Amino acid sequence: MRVLLALLLLLAAAPSAAHARAAAAELFCATYPDSPLCAAGSTACTTCHVLAGPPAHNPYGAHVFEARTGGPFAEDLPLALEAIQTLDSDGDGVDNLAEILAGSLPGFEASIEPECGTQGNLDNPWYRVGTYDPAFAFKRVTLDFCGRSPRYEELQELAAHPDPMARLSEQLDLCLASPYWAEVLRELAIGVVRPIGPATDINLLGNWEWDIRLFIYAMSGDRDAGDLLQADYLVVEEPAGSGRLVAIEDPRSPVEEFAQPLAREDRFGLITTRFTLAMNVMFAPMPRTLVAHVYRELLGLDLARSEGLYPVDELEGLYEWPSPLDVDDKAVWQEGCAGCHATLDPASYPWIRYNGIDLEGDTTGSYLPDRAVDIVPTEQGYLWGQPVDGPAEWVEAALSTDAFPKRITQLLWEYLFRRPPYSCEQDEYDALWQAFAEDGRNVERMLHLVVATDAYGVP
């Protein structure tokens, strides 16, 4: 009993300041809007908190806490941030402000990478160390995109070529048409779609192969990757087993119609496949999990990590914090819930008519005009804090910001490099997703830019 009492006293005396507040991430980015840490609209909790374990401050977060004066949070936090920006909280020799503007975490000593140091003068007879080397990049292209090492005669041809970069580009095109690259896209698709269960068209929960095929199709050829969100077509393999993907307007048989029951005007890419709706709406009236899934997998924003928060105060000042309507009586207006739900719930309303699983009828993965009208009478909602009316406007708004091009660039970069970009690569990385957004969101054209970067081609 004495041990229990001591534990309770210890917990009561423990400071609560280590608990993250959703508003803190937004206030940080309002103070440092140009920081790469704020690329998602708000920074991650790990800016001020430890990576794992019970909630606790890292050294930077501890300095922020110490600098607070106890005034209103929205006024106090920015002043505390500015007060400590000349400190070196993690002791790595770089002050907090420099780390923040470089996209490095100011609370972790190793967050500015040794790879970003000055390249030494090494005598290497094989590669041009410290400068872009087409031979080095060529080897990487054949490994990354063709799945093999370069052949001796290919390297000899490259060495003799009057324009090595043109030859490199030609090799990339050959590899992008290879079965190996199709398998790479399939693996990326599996990470996004998260398949569960048998891949058969008679599966009540949906055949996830439709989702995989759409992903590969939109991410290849001369196509807009935005079709991952906006495609109104379906993708089949024709003939079966050939690897040749073909877009069709509508199902061609009763079995295909069961697999993809939506009318064409109600289809929105990977958001509305039978599998996605069954697995992410399931039996819930509010499609919160569906929107959180799309936010995370296709827009690269994890609401659970305070990313992409654009709260809407639907209760108009009833509480001290922005709060949603709580249409299904889940008490999401509470401060600990509203931090995410003030963004998530308004973003979910446009998808309210899409059904999840129907165990008694045949409406799984269907659009039902009268679904949940008692709790959400219209399809009007909000995305990025701006009003949208229905799924089409939601998708248009989703594709109008930087979130989608950043996410697609992130998927491809992390496949090729097996890591996020180093801080010294951030400018090249930003130029890639910006060019991708401006050039029709075409993946293959963006990959040509990737292999021409110093990050890819400098040994």
N, C-alpha and C positions, 0 to 999 in steps of 0.2 A: 504493500500500500504506500509505504514511504517512497519507493522508487517511482510509482505512478504519480504521486504528488509532486515529486521533484521534477519529473518530466513535464507535467502540466505547467509548473511555474517557469521552467525554462522556455517552453513554447510561448507562454504569455509575455515573457520578457524579451523574446527575440524580435528584432526590428522587422517591420513589414515592408520596409522601403524597397526591398529587393524584388518585389512583385512588379512585373512589367505592366505598364499602362499602354493601351492601344494608341492613345493620343500622343504619347511621347515620340513615337516613330514619325508622326506627321509634323510635330513641332521641330524635331531634329532636321527634317528635310526642308521645312520652311526657313530654318536658320542657314542651312547649307544646300540650297537648291541645285548647285552645280556639281555636287559630289556624286561620283559613280555609285556610291552606296545607296543613293536615292533613285536609282534607275527605275525601280518598280513603283515610284510614287511615295513610298515610305520605306524607311530602312528596316532591317531585321532586328529582332530582339538581341542578337549577339553583339550589336554595337556596344551595349552597356552591360550585358549579362553573360555569364559563363556559358559554354557550349552545351554542357550536360549536367545532370544532377539536379538537386533542389534549387529553387530560384536564388540566385546570388549575383552580386555585382562583380564584374571584372574590374581591373584597376582603373580603367577609364570611367566606368559607371560609378565606382566608389568616389572618384574625384567630383563627378557631377553631383552626386548626392550630398557631399560635403559642402559644395558651393551653393546649394539651394538655401534660400533665406526663409522659407516657410510661407511665402505669399501665394496668391492664386497660381495654380499649376501652369496655366497657359502663359502667364507672364513670367513666372519664376524660372521655368526650365530654360528658355532661350538665353536669359541673362547668365544662368549657371554655365551653359555651354560656352558662351563667349568668354566667361571669366577664366576658364581652364584651357582654352585652346592653345596657349603658348606653352603649356606643360608637356612633358613627355611621360604620359601616364604609364606606358608599358616598358619604359626604359630601354627602347631600342635605338636611341640616338636621333629620332625624328619626332618633332613636336606634333601634338594632336591635330592641329589645323592642317599641316602638310600631309599627314596620313589621310585625313578625311577627304581632302581635295584630290588625293591620288587614288582614292577608292580602297584604301587599306584600313583595316580595323585598328583603332587607336588603343584598344585594350588588350592586344595580343602581340607579343614581342616579335613573333616570326611572320607577321602578316605582310611585311615588305620582303619580297622573295630574293634570295641570293642570286637567282637567275637574272634578276634585273640589274645586277652590278655590271661594271665595265668589263667587256670581253678581253681576255688576255691575248697576248701576241704569241699564239702557238704555231709551231712549225708543223703543219699537217699536209702531207703530200697528196691526200685524197680529196679534201674539201677546202673551200675558201672560208676558213673559220673567221667569223665576225662580219661577214658580208653575204648578201644573197648569192646562193650557189645553185644554178639550175640542175646540176647533177644530183645534189643532195635532195632538192625538191622532187626531181623525177623519181628517185628511189622511193620517197615517201608516197608519191601519187600511186605508183604501181602496188605498193603494199596496202595503202588505205582504201583504194578504190577498185583495184583489180584482185587484191588478195594474194599477190605473189611478188617475189623479188624481180627487179628488172633483169632482162636478158643481156648478155654481153654485147650482142650486136646492137641492141637498142641504145646502150650507153655509148658505143662507138659512133652510132648515127647521131646521137645528141651532140657529142663532142665536135663533130664535123659540120653540124647544121649552121647555116648563116644566121638563123634566128632561134636560139635555144628556147626562148619563151614561147614562140609559136609551136615548136615541137612539143613542149610540155603541155600546152593547151590542147593540142591534138591528141596526146596520150590520155589526158583527162577525159575527153569526149568518148574515146574508145572504152575506157574503164566504166564510165557512167552508163554505158549500154550493156555492161556485162551482167551475167547472172549473179556474180558475187555482190555487186552493188545493190541489186534487187534484194538480196538476202540481208544486207546491212539495213536497208530501208525497212524491211520486215521486222528486224530486231528493234529498230527505233519505234516502229508502230506498236509493237507489243508493249513497250514501256509506256506508251501514251494510252492505249486502249485498255490495257490490263485484263486480258482475256481470262475467263473462268468458264469451266464446263465444256461440253462437247461442241465441236464446230459442225453443226448440222442444221439444215434449214427447218427441220421439224422441232427444234429445241424451243420450248415455251419461252425461255429467257433470251432467245436470239442467237443467231449464228454470228460470232464475232469476226469470222473471215470477211464478211461484208465491210466491216470497219477497217480491217487490215488492208484490203484491196483499195479502198478509197484513199487511205493514207499514202500508200505507195504511188498510186496514180497521180494524186495532187502534188506529190513531192518529186515528180520526175517529168522529163520531157519539157515541152514549151508551155507549161501550165502555171496557173496562179495557185500558190499554196494556200491562199485565202479560201479555197474551196473546202478546206478542212472544216470551215465554219459555215460556208454558204452554199455548198453544192446541193442542187436539187435533182441531180442524176444519181444513178446507182452504177457500181462497177462490177463487172463479171470477168472471169477468166475464160477466154475463148480461143481455141478449144480447151477443154478442161485439162490441166496438167501442163499446158504449153508455156505458162508464164506470161502470156500475152493478155494484157488488160484492156478492156473495152468498156466505154461508158454507154449506158442505156438509159432511156427516159423513164421506163416503167417496167415492173415485173412482167415476165413473159409466160408465167405458168402459175397455177394455184399454189404450188410449193413456194415459189419465189415471192408471191404475194403474201403468204403467211410470214415469210422471213422478213419482209420489208412492207408493212401494211399501209404506210402513210401515202396520201396523195402527194403529187409532185409539189404543189404549192405549200405543203406543210413540212417539207424536208429542209433541214439546215445542217448539211454535212454530218460530221461525227456527233453532233449534239443530239440528233433525233433518230439515230438508228434504233432498231428494236432492242439490240443488246444494251446500248447506252441507257435508254430509258428504263428498261427492266432492272438493270443493276444499280441505277443511281436515283430513280424515283421510287421504285419498288411499290410499297403500299401507302406511302406518305401523301397527304393532300398537297403539302408545300414541297416543291422540287428544289429544296435547298442543297441537297447533296449533288444534284445534277449541276447546278450553277457552280458550286465549289469545285467540282471535278473539272469543269471546263475552264474555270479561272486558273486552276493549278496546272493542268496538263497542256492546255492550248494557249493560255495567256501568260503562263509562267509566274503566276502570283498565288501565293499560299496565304489565304486569309487567316489560318491558324497561327501564322508567323507575323501577323499584322502587316502583310503586304497587300498593296492595292486597296487600302481602306478609303472609301469616299462616303462617309456617313450621311444619311438623310434623316433629319429629325421629323418623323411623321407625326409625332405627338406634340410638336410645336411648342417646346419649352416647358412641358409638364414636369420634366426632370432636369437636373443640372447637366445631363449628358444627352447627346442625340439618341433617340430611341425609336424603334420600329413599332408598327401598329399591333403586333402580336396577334395576327389573324386567327391562329389555331390554338391560342391559349397555352403557349409553351413558356410563358413568363420571360420572353426574350427582351423585355424592356429593362430588366435589371442591369445595373451598371456592369457587372462582370460578364454579362451576355451581350449587351447592346454594343460593346466595342466592335464586335464583328457583325452582329445581326443588323445593325443600322445600315450596313452596306449590303449584306447578303440577302436579306428579305426583300427589299425593294428591287434588287437585281433578279429575284426569282419570279416575281409576279408575271412577267411576260410569258413564262413557260408553264403557267399553272394549268393549261388545258391539255397538256401532254400526259397521258396515263402511263403508269408503271406496269405492275404485274396484275393481271386479272386471272384468278384461279378458277372462276366459275363461268366466264364468258369468253369472248374472242376479241377483247379490246386491249390486250397487252401491246404496249408500244404504239398506241393509236392517239390521234387527236380527237378530243371530245369537246364540242363547243360548249356544253353545259357543265363541264367538270369543275367542281369546287366554286361555283358561282356564288354560293352562300357565304363564303369567306373572302373571296377575291372577285368582285363583280366585273372587273375589267382586266385587260391585259396590259394596262399601263404600269410602268415601273421606272426604275432609275438604273443607269450604268455610268460609272465615273462621276456620280453625283449629278448627272444631267437626265432630264426626263426622256423616256423612250416609250413608244406605244406599240407593243407587240414584238414578236420574235424577229421580224425583218429589221426593224429599227434597232433592236438590241445587237444583232449581228453587225449591222452597218457601223454602229458606234464602237463595237469591240475591235473592228478592223481599222478604225479611223485613228487609233492612237499608236504609240510605239510598242505597246505590250506584245502584240502578236509577232511583229518582225524580230523583236528581241528574243522571244521564246524559240522561234524556229532557228535563229542564229545560234542560240545557246545549245539546242539539241545537236546541231551539226558540229559546232566547235568542240563540245565535250566528247563527241564520238572520236573526232580526229586527234585531239590533244589529251584526252582522258583526264581533263581537269578544266576548271574555269580559267579565263584569261588572267595572266599575271598583271600586276598594276602597270607595268611598263608596256603592256600590250593593249591597254584599254583603248587608246586612240584608234588603233587599227581595228579593234573589235567593234567600236562604235561606228566607224566608217562602213563596216560590213553590213550591219543591220539597217543603217540609214540607206545605203545603196540598194539593199534588198527591198526596202519599203518603196523606194522611188522607181524601181525598175520592174514593176509588175509582180512583185513578190515571187520571182522565179528562183527556185532553189539551185538549178544547175548553173545559171549565170552567176549567182552568188558564190558558188564553189570555185568558179574560175578566179574570182577575186581573192578567195581564201588562200589558194595555193600560190598566189603572187605576193602574199604578205611576208614581211620579215619574220613574223612569228612562225611561219610555216617553212620558209626557205633558207633561214640563216642558221648554219650549224654552230 
